[in-house]
């Protein structure tokens, strides 16, 4: 039996490595999004700085967080078997849950997931203990309050609400003030961000940048002292006392000293803002590794210590040996911490999922328009309308002169961002400095503010203050923010419920259930990674759209737009002909599963056409205005015809699905054979349209086919009136023929629009 428990402990340690990887992939957004979004340096440089911070934070931490030992449960009342059930359930649940969020590109809190998993697992064991009538040493019955420590869970929940609200509001206010001071056009590093090349005075610019840089560096250093090094062996009790007793002296002296240094460096045309952003990236990465991700090794290493205690003193009684040793604080060997740091650095450098999560945060906060990852929701639309009404009412109270001055400070059109940057360095610095300050304040006030929540909501607040959410994009951005926030709360609930259920199964299923859970975790991880690799491959159209956004040459932009429209047209025609063939075959042969699958995919394609249309409209704004007006009509004829084809398939598929699903009478074989002949002609003409560059002959042939379908439709109507046919089935068949006719008509319009657009 000891060997079986040893196998479980070994698996926990192996799973901890996966946990560290998915944890880094998820939390990389905390410290990478600002530097990457502002393009302050090459991607390798940014990742290198963050990797050094991650490794330093992990290696200098004094060990794992005691929440795994006695922060949630009271282990003196839990047996070794109970503890192993909880720990295995926590690790399996955590890896699977976080991997799902990473695959979806949704940042979530690793701390919240871990705490609620421990709470769910411990709650399951506590209920079983109470049901068995467990008693304390003095013979009194144990209650839920004796077996669990709910204070930690409550503090985390409060931290969620505090971090979400406070970070967003302060991010908006601070960035608004910063933009009033700097505007979007400012002098930095001896250069200007102004399109016309105008530069502010050297002294005034250096002084502003210097003071801003001094404040920023002071906050970051204070954040490192309070949060990044609080658990380090370098932070002795004596040093902590000195810092606490001289807080304002340290802060005030730092502001003066660093402001003078930054002003001098700015006057010497050195990259002060880049230094601030990279230093902030290092600080957040260090604090993240030292205080958040080291928690991931807490559960497996606690399991290892529990196993060692059990083998030494348990006498083989796994269900009777109580884990009193876990009531003591842990002291993690430095070797484990260094190993954890190495795993985190490797994950940060090589994880594609980390890039996916960072992309979500950067896309939601970028200054310009582009491909929106999220659609619109009713809540977002309602919120946008309400906000616009409030903003209009407030604006009416402000004098016109002040409004004009404020608007002039927020004119982003005159600014030039680095190639590929989502926002400027001022906003990147505010993101990092304010996030660090809030986390440091929360730590000093013993409020468990989530690093993920703070950094994400600060970034959303600063983007709102910068007016990055235009009327064209606000509803999509807000939908994205609401989706991410909703995912955070789902994390807590899903972690608690899933771990509760897994713990119950493991407790009653014993070793069989434990090994099945291990196998399930491995299979899910492998499948999830394969699916991510498949879905993460950038299509040629996505790459082309990014090139369109980066170029400033209107002629080159037009050429790439034509190519993009051509790709989208061909892709959609291929989708339509494939699904038309599948749908008609499934209906006439009464294959319900195939028919249902085809109908479900139509809605996804409708949304995809809508998304591509928005991207191409954005691209058309970047070409010559006269050309855009001239070609706009033909573009909309093309894209609307493609959308109409999908609607034809939806109108065709839904009645067919209902008919087959209800097992109504089939279509007579005579009509099936006649339609298959016509269907094959429709498929052939679509395939010709996909391969051909000339459309005139295809449009002529399509017109003839459309007339043939119209004649056949009249034949069916006459047969229904004169022959003894099933009205229900023939009505659905008639609709199939009619929509096929509309499909060919839409093809003609699409080919005409595409031809005129490319002329």
N, C-alpha and C positions, 0 to 999 in steps of 0.2 A: 504493500500500500504506500510505503514511503517513496518508492520509485515512481509511482503514479503521480503523487503530489509533486515530486521533483520535476517530472515532465511538465506539469502545469506551470510551475514556477519558471522553468526555462522558456516556455511559450510566452508567459507574461513579459519576460525580459525581451524576447524577440519582438513581440507585439509592441513593446515600448518604443523600439526603433521605428516601426511604422507610424506609431502615434506621434513621435517627434517629427517625422517627415510631413504628415498631414497637418500637424500643428503649425509648422513653419509655413507650409503652403497656404494655410488659412490666414495666419497672422502677419505674413509678409506685407500685406496691405497697410499695416499699422505704420511701418517706418519707410516703405519704399514709394508710396503713392505720390508724395510731394516732390521728391527729388526726380522721379521719373516723369511726372506730369509737367514739371518746369524745364526738363532737359538741362539740368545744371551741369551735367557731365555725361560722359559715355556710360552706357548701361553697365559695362564691366566695372567701371570705377565706382559707380553707385553701389553695386552689389558687393564689391570688395570692401568698401567702407562699412556697409551693413554687416557683412560676414565677420569682420574684425570685432564689431560691437557685439554680435551674437555670441561669438566664441568667448570674448572677455566676460560677458555677463554670465555665461554658463560656468566658466572655469572659476570665477571668483565668488560665486554664490556659496553660501555655507551649507547648502543642501536642499532637500526637498521640503515642500510645505507640509506642515503637520496635519493638514486637513485630511489626508489619506489615512492617518493613524487614529486620531481622536477628535478631529474637527467636526465630523458629522455623527459618527457612531461612538458609543462608549464601549471600547473593546474588552473591558474587563468582564462584561456579561456575554461576550460573543465567543463561541468556540473556534478552534482553528479551522474546522470544516466550514463553519458559517462565514468566516473571514475570506476563505479561498473562493467560496461561491460568489461573494460580493465582488471581490477583486477581479475575478475572471469575467463576470458579467459587465463590470465597468469598462474593462479594456476592450472587450469585444464590441460593446455598444458604442464606445467613444470613437474607435477607429472607423467603424461603418458610418456613424452619423456625420462625423467631420468630413469623411471622404465624399459623402453625398453632397454636402454643402460646397466643398471645393470644386467638385465636378460641375456643379451648377454655377460656379463663379460667384457665390454669395458669401461675403465675409460674415463670420459669426464668432462668438466668444468661446475660446477654449476653456477659460476658467468657469464660466457658467455651465457649460456642458459637463465638465468634470464634477463640479459640486452637486449638480442635480442628478447625475448618474449615481454618485455615492449615496445621495439622499434616497433615491429610489431603491437601490439595492439594500441599504441598511433598513429602510422602512419595511421592505418585504420580510427580512429576517426578524425584525422587531415584532411584526404581527404574528409570525410563527411562534416566537418565544412567548408572547402573551397568550396565544391560543393553547400552548402547552402548560401554562401556569408557572412560568419561570419565576424564581424567587432570588432575592439577594442573600448575602451571607447570614443576615439576621433573621431570615425566614419570611420577610415581607414580600408580597407580590410586586413584581416589577411593572411599571407603567411605561407608556410610550415616551414620557419625558425622561425617564431613567435610562432608556436605551438609545435615545437620539439626542443630538445637540442641534436643534432647529435654528439657533441664533445665527449661525453662519449662513444658512440658506436665506433667512429673512434679510440679512444685511446685503447679500448679493442682489436680491430682488429690488431693494431700495436703491442700490447702486445703479441698477439698470435704468430706473426712472430718472434718477439724478443726472447720470451721465448723458442720457439722450437729450433731455430738455436743456440742461445748463450748457452743454457743449455747443448745441446748435445756436442758442440765443447769443452766447458770448462770441462764437465764431462770426456770426452776422454783424454784431456791433463793432468788434475790434477790426474786422476787415473793412467795414464801412469807413471808420476813422482813418485807417491806414491808406485807403484809396483817396480820401479827401486830401491827405497830406502829400502823397506821391503822384496821384493820377496814374494813368496807364503809360504816360510818356515821361520818362525820367532819365537822368544821366547816371550811368553806372559803368565802372571799369574803363572810364575814358571814352565810352561810347554812349549812344542814345537809342532809346526804343521808339523814337518818333520816326514816322515814315518819311517826312520831309527833311530829316536830318537836323532839326533844331535841337540845340543842347542848352540846358540850364547853366547857370553860373557854377564854376568849379567849387568855390567856397561854400555856397549855399547847398549844392548837391552833396558835397562831401560831408557837410555837417549833418544833414538829414539822414544820409545813409549811415554815418558814424553813430549817431545817437540811436537809431533804430537797431543797428548791429550790436551796439553795446548792451541795450536792453535785452536783445535776443540771446546773446552769449551768456549774459548773467542768468537769465531764466534757465537756459539749458544746463549750465554748470550747477545751478541750484537743484535742478531736476536730477542730475547725476548724483549729487551728494545725498539728496533725500530718498530717491527711488532706486537709481541704478546701483548704488553702492551700499544701500542700507543693510543688506544681508551679507556683504562681503567681509572677508576676514581682515581686509585693510581698514574697515570702519570699526575701530575699537570703541568701547564704551566711553573712554576718556575723550576721544575725538568727537563722538556724538554729543557729549555734554558741552564741549567747547562751541560746536556749531549751534546747538540749541540756545546757549546763553548769549551768543553774539549774532543772532539771526539777522537783525536789521543792519548791523555793522558790516556783515559779510555781503548782504545784498546791496547796500548803499555804496560800499567801497567797490564792489564789482561793477556796478553801473558806471561809476565815474571812471574807473581804470579802463574798462573795456571800451567805453564810448570814446575816450581819447585815442586809444589804440586804433579802433575801427575808423575814426575820422582821418587819422594820419594815413592809414592804409588805403582808404578810399581816395584821398587826395593824390596818393601815389599811383592811382589807377589800377589797384589790385582788386581781385574779385571778392569783395567783402560778402555780398549776398550769397554767392556760391559756397563760401566757407561756412556761413551760418546754416545754410540748408544741409550741407554734408555733416556738420557737427550735430545738428538736430537729428539727422538720420542715424548717426552713430549712437547718440544718447538713447533714443527710443529703442533701437535694436538691442542695446546693452541691457536696458531696464526690462525689456520684454523677455530676453533669455534668462536673466537672473531671477525674475520674479514670477513669470507666467509659465514658460515652457518647461522649466525644471520640474514643475508640478507633474509632468507626464511620467517622469521616472519615479515619482512618489509611490504610486500604486504598486508597480512591480517590485521595487526595492523593499517596500513594506512587506509585500508577500514573501520575498526572500528572507527577510529578517524573521518573519513569523514562522517560516519553515525551519529555519535554523533553531529557533526557540523550541519548536515542537519536537524536532528530532533529538534535542538534548534533554528535554524534560517531559515530553508528552507521553511516553510509555506506550506509544501506538494507539492511544485513545483520541482520535481526531475530533470526535463529536463531544468529548467530555473535557478536553484541555482548553481552558480559558486563556485569552490573549491579554493578560495583565501587562505584559512587557510593552505593548503598544501604547500604553498610557504615558510613556516617557517620550521626550522629544528626540528626534533623530539627528544623527551626525553622519552625513553621507561622505564616504571616502572621496578624495579629490580625483581619483582615477575614473570613477563613474561620471563625475561632472565633466571632466575633460572629454571622455568618450561621447557624452551627450552633446557637448559643444561641437565635436567633429561631425556628428550625424546632422545636426542642425545646419551647419555651414554647407555641407554637401547638398542637403535638401534645398537650401536657399539658392545655391548656384545652379542646380540642375533641374529643379522642379518646374514643369510647365504649368502645373496647376496654380503655383504661386503667381505666375504671370497672368493667369486667367482671372484670379481674384483681384489683383492690382488693377487690371483692365476695367473691371466693374466700377471701382471707386473713381478712377481717372475719367472714364467716360461720363459718369454722372456729374462731374464737377468741371469739365472742360469749358473753356471760354467760348469757343465757336460752335457752330452747328455741325452735325455729322450723323453717322449711323446710330440711331437710338436703339439701345438694347431692349428696352421695355416698351410695351404698348401703353394704351391709356386705360384708366379705370374710372368707375363712377365716383369713387372717393376723391381721386385726384382732380377730376373735372370740377366737382363741387368745391373743392378747396381752392382751386385756381380762380373760379368765379367770385367766391367770397373775398379772397385776398385782393382781387382787382377792385372790387367795390370799396373795400376799406382803404386801399391805397389812393383811390380817386378822392375819397372823402378827406383823407389827411392832406393830400396835395392841394386841395381847395383852400386849406387854412394857411398855407405857406405863401408868402409874398412872391411875386413873379421873379423879381431880381434874384432872390435867394435860390429859387428853383432853377433858374438858368445857370447860376454859378455852380450849383451842385451837379447839374447835368453835364456841364463842361468838364468837371473832374472825373466823370464816369464815361467819357467818350473813348470807347475801346477801338473805334475804327481807325484812329490815327496811330495806333501802336503796332509794332512789329514783334511777333513772338518768334523765338528760335524755331527752326524747321522741325515740325512734328510735335512742338510743345502744346500742352493742353491749357496752360495758364502761365503767368509770369512768376518771377522769383520772389516778388513781394508777397504774393499770396502763398507760395510754397513755404516761405519763412514764417508767416503768420500761422499756417497750419501746424507746423512742427513746434513752434514756440508755445502757442496756446495749448496744444495738446499736452506738451510736457508740463506746463504750468498747472493745468487742471489735474493731471495725474499726481503731481507732487503735492498739491494742496489736499487732494483726496487722501493721499497716503498719510500726510501729517495729521489730518483730522480723523484718521482711522475709518474713512469711508471707502469701501471697495469699488472704486470706479474702474470699469472695464476699459483697458487700453484700446481694444477694438472699437467699442462704442464711442469713446471720446474722439479718437482720431477720425473716424468716419463722419461723425456728426459735425465736427469742426470743419472738415472739408466741405460738407454740404452747406453749412452756414456761410462760409467764406465765398463759395460760388454764388449763393443767393445774393449776398451783399455786392458782389461784382457784377450783378445783372447778367450773369451767364445763362440764367433761365429765361429766355425770351418767350414771347407769347406762342411762338411756333414749337418750342421745346419744353416749356414748363410742365405741361401735363404728363409728358413722358418721363421727365426727370423726377417729378414728385411720385409718379407710380413706382419708379425704381427705388426711391428712398423708402416708400411705404412697404415695398416688397422686402427690402433688406431688413427693416425694423421688424416686420412681421416674422421674418425668418429667425430673428434673435429670440423672440418670445416662443416660437415653435421649438427652438433648440431646447429650452428649459423643459417644456412639457413633454416633448418627444424623448429627451434623455431620461426624465424621471419614469415615464410609463414603460418605455422599452426596457430599461435596466431592471425595473421592478418585475416585469414579466420574465425576463431572462434569468434573474436570480431565483425566482420560484421554480422554474423549470430545472435549473441546475441543482437546486437543493433536493428536489424529489427524484430527479433523474440520475443523480450521483455521477459516476465517472463516465457512463455512456453518454449522458447529456453534455457533460463537459467536453468530451472529445468531439461530439457532433457540433457543438458551438464553435470549437476551434476550427474545425473543417469548414463550417459555414462562413466564418470570418475570412478565412484565406480565400475561399471561392469568391466571395463578394468583392474583396479587394482586387483580385486579379481581373474579374469581370468589369469592375468599375474603371480600372486603369485602361483596359482595352477599349471600352466604350468611349472614354475620354480622348484617347489617341485618335479614334475614328472620327469623333465629332469635332476635334480641335484643328483638323486640317483646314487651313485657310483656302477658300475657293479662289479661283482666278479673278472673279468679279470683286471680291473683297479687297484683294491686293490692288486691283486697278482703281477702286474707289479711293483708297488711301493715297494713291499717287495723284489722283485728281485734286484732292484736298491740299496736297503739298505743293503743287505747281502754281506758279504765278503767271505762266505763259498762257494767254487765252487761246491761242491757236493750238498749242499742244493739248490744252484741256479739252478743246472741241474734238480732236482726234480720239482722245481716250474715252470721251463720253460716247462717241459713235460706236466705239468698240464695246463699251459697257452695255449700251442698249442692245447691240447685236447679240452679245452673250446672253443677256436676260431673255430676249425674245426667243432664241433657240432653246434655251433651257425650259422655258414655259411651254413652248410648242411640244417639246419632247415629253414633258410631264403630261400634257393634255392628251396626246395621242396614246401614250402608254395606259393612262387611267381610263380613257374612253374604251379602249380595247378590252381592258380587264373588266370594267363595269358591265359592258354589254354582254360579254361572255358569261360572267358570273350570274347575271340576271336570266339570260335565256337558258342556261344550264342549271339554274336554281342552286348555285353555290353560295349559301348565305354568308359564310365566314369570309370568303374572298370579296364579296360585295360589301360587307360591313367595313372591312379594312380599307377598301378603296374610297368609300364615302367619308370615313374619318379623316383620311389624308387630305381631302379637298379643303377643309377648313384651314388647315395649316398652310396650304398653298395660297389660299386667299390672303392670309395675313402676310405671307412672304412677298406677294406681289405688291401689297400696300407698302411694305417696308422698303422694297426696292424703288417704288415710285417716289417715295419721300427722299431717298438718297439721290436719285437722278435729278429731282427738282433742285436740290441743294447744288448739285454739280452744274446745272444749267445757269445758276446765278453767277457762276465763275467764268462763263464764256462771254463773248461780245454781246452787249444788250440787244443790239439790232438783230443779230443772228438768233439770239434766244427767242425773240418775239416771232421771227419768221419761222423757226423750226418748232416752236412750242405746240402749235395746233396739231402738227403731224405726230409729234411725240405722244401727245395725249390720246390721239386716235389709236396709236399702236398699243400703248399700255392699257388703255380702257378696253380695247378689243381682247387683249389677253385676259384681263379680269373677267370679261363677259364670257369667255370660254369656260372658265372655272365655274361661274354661276350656272352656265348651261349644264355642266356635269352635275352640279348640286341639285338643280331642278329635275334632272334626269334620274339621279341616283336615289334620292330620298323616297319617291313613290315606289321605285323598284325594290328598295330594301324593305319597305313596309309590306309590299305584296309577297315577296319571298318569305319574309319573316312570319307572316300569317298563314303560310302554306296554301295560298289561294291557287286557283286553277292555272296551269302553265299555259304558255302561248302555243297555239297549234304549230306542229312541226313545219307545215307549209310556209307559214309566215317567218318562222325562225330561219329556214334556209334562204328565203328571199332576202331577209334583212342582213344575214351574214355576207351575202354577195355585195350589197350596198355598203356595209360596214367596211369591208376590205378596200373598197374604192376610196372611202373617206380616209382610212389609214394610209393608203398609198399617197394620196395628195398631200397629207400632212408631212409625210416623210420627204416628199419632193420639196416642200416648202422649207424644211429644215436644212436640206443639202444645197438647195439652189440659191444663187445670188440674184437672179432675175425673177421678177414676180409677175410680169404681165401675162405670160402664158399660164401660170398657175392660177391667177385670178380668173382667167377665161374658163379654164377647165373646172374651177370651183363653181362658177356661175352655172355651168351646164349640169354639174352634179347637184347643185341646189335645186334646179328645176326638176331633175329626176326625182329627188326626194319629195318635192311638192306634189308631183303626179302620183307617186306611190302613197302619199298621205291621203290623197283624194280616193284612191282605190280602197284603202282601209276603211275610210268613212262610209263608202258605198257598201262594202261587205258587211259592216256592222249593221247597216240599215236593212239589208236584204237577206242576210244569212243568219242561221241560228248559231251565233257565237256568244261566248261568255263576255258580257258587257264589262265586267270589272277588269279582267285580264287584258282585253283589247283596248280599253281606255288607257291603261298604263303603257301598252305597246305603242299606241298612237302618240302618246306624250314622248316616248323614246324617239320615234321617227321625227317628230316636230323639233325636238331639241337638237337632234343630229343636224337638221336643216339649219338651225340657228348657229350651230357650231361652225358649219362650213361658211355661213355668212360672216361670222366674226373673223374667220381666217382670212377672207378676202379683204376686210377692212384693215386687219393687222398688217398684211403684206403691202397694202397700198400705203399705209402710214409709214411703215419701215422704209419703203422705197423712196418716198418723198423726203423723209427725215435725213437719209444718207446722201441725197443728191447734192 
